[in-house]
Amino acid sequence: MKIQVKHFGARMLRISDIVRRDEFSENVSMEKKTVTLNSQEQQRIKRLNEHMAGLLSIKQVAELMQVSERQVYRWKASYREKGVEAMAHKNRGKANPRRIPDPMREHIVQQAKGVYAGCNQHHLRDLLEEREGVMISRSSLRRILEEASILTPIPAPKLKHRLRRPRYRQEGQLVQIDASPHAWLQERGPRLSLVGGIDDATGKVVGAIFREHEDQHGYFQVIQQMVERYGRPLALYHDRHTMFPASDHHASQHESVEEQLRGTKTPTQLGRLFTQLRMTSIAARSPQAKGRIERLWGTFQNRLVSELRLAKACTLEEANAVLQEYLPRFNARFAIAAAESTVAWQAWPDELSSQDCFCLQEQRSVSNDNTISYKGQRIQLLPDEQRISWARCKVMVHEQFDGSIRIVYQGQSVPSRQAPPDPIHHRHQEPPQPSAAVEKTKAQPKKGHTPPANHPWRKRAVVSSRQ
């Protein structure tokens, strides 16, 4: 049965879903119906389908939908019996008995277009109550006027005087990071992205690197340059790219089932790094909010492009070499002194290892054969003094940016090596060709078995009769 959900109100969605009713009841006829579902009812159907597929339990569905388990059993029984239309509200499509009568609606529209034309909605409601004796709420009046396409004139907002935000007073209090894709090598080489960070108090470029594209590896390297040269800043100001930590409201809209059940959002790689280094993450709501680094890109696209052209840089490696040589000269020319001489850079925490911070980390579950799967390859975990078997353990895979991989369990490295290939990988190999003798044997037809003359089947059957 093909269910077409039409647009109905601001909270409705348009979906087209194929529901196999024969999985729930063999006696239900297959016919085409139109059902209107809101987002909450669609969410119920999604969770019930996941439960029937064995992905969620009744208790988990009840927690996700914030209802009792008994209510989930009721939904499940109705869903099995009636299908998708069981989730729709029974009053949908019926007229509300408390609806304002049509004659009164027409009277209000006539008065709004005639005598009281130009009055705002609040004033119009007061006039209808005082002069016409019509008692109506402001929200109901607004809906009636919107249905009749009568809009209240709204005066243009007054222009606001905006002030430029002052710089932070100490160096290291705030660092703005961003990336700028541009034809930095002009026609001599590929299009690159410049990833960098600038200190808000001094305008000093604290780290920069050319990358083929804007990626988290580039931001990791910029932060590593900054930490090694100056220290840890108190806060990082960035845009709302998905690789950065999202705000609470934005993150709650894209949580997975596991994250909803756990009650916490899985951090991104950069979010995990910010937490380890105890740096505050601030997401800008517009490019103008981080105007200092946006203006830096305008300066670089003028001066740095010329520096790369004069150095005849044509590759990514040559561009990075020119960039590292140019940054000290740029800071000496454009950086200014902070309002306060005290710097806010923080020292590196003694309990942290840079090898554990500046890498990609992912969790894996160890199989019964002490292997894990990571990016299409099998890694064999070896026994050590701590454990003999790692089966069913949760380990962390640390992938360094040079390509090396390290397995960590509870802060300790686990010895490992490349595992033998899985036998399933050899299924697509060409089967061995049979020999000529086998081919000759297969070509000969198989003869049927002929029973001998004294076989019981050839004897006459003896029927005994009992009185």
Secondary structure, DSSP 8 states (H G I E B T S, - for coil): -EEEE---STTB--EEEE--GGGT-TTS-----B---BHHHHHHHHHHHHHHTTSS-HHHHHHHHTS-HHHHHHHHHHHHHHGGGGGS-TTTTS--TTS--HHHHHHHHHHHHTTTTT--HHHHHHHIIIII-----HHHHHHHHHHTT-------------------SSTTSEEEEEEEEE-TTGGGS--EEEEEEEETTT--EEEEEEESS--HHHHHHHHHHHHHHT-B-SEEEE---TTS---HHHHHTT--HHHHHHTS----HHHHHHHHTT-EEEE-SSGGGGHHHHHHHHHHHHHHHHHHHHTT--SHHHHHHHHHHHHHHHHHHH----SSSS---B---TT--HHHHSSEEEEEE--TTSEEEETTEEEEE---SS-S--TT-EEEEEE-TTS-EEEEETTEEE-EEE----GGGGTTS------HHHHHHHHS--------TT-GGGS--------
